[in-house]
Amino acid sequence: MWDTFLRRFLHGTFPGLLADAALVKRRGNLLVLCLLLTRGLPPAKLHFLGGYVETLLTHFYKCPVRLELQTVPAKVPYKYL
């Protein structure tokens, strides 16, 4: 249930920029979110949105949240065999 909320929140915060599904890791009390984004926004706006997500989710979950962002030029085509 919490992962669904996180994925929907990230999809709404970064509309059309998610190149792949968000990866949610829990390390003890720390929540780590790994995102692969396309380069659709200027870097300053991406940094602002990253800080916004970390701050809001830290207050919401009452535990530290860290966001790891990576950008790619375009959506990465994956082929699952």
Beta strands, then each sheet from edge to edge (+ up, - down):
strand 1: 23-27
strand 2: 30-38
strand 3: 65-72
sheet 1: 1+ 2- 3-
end
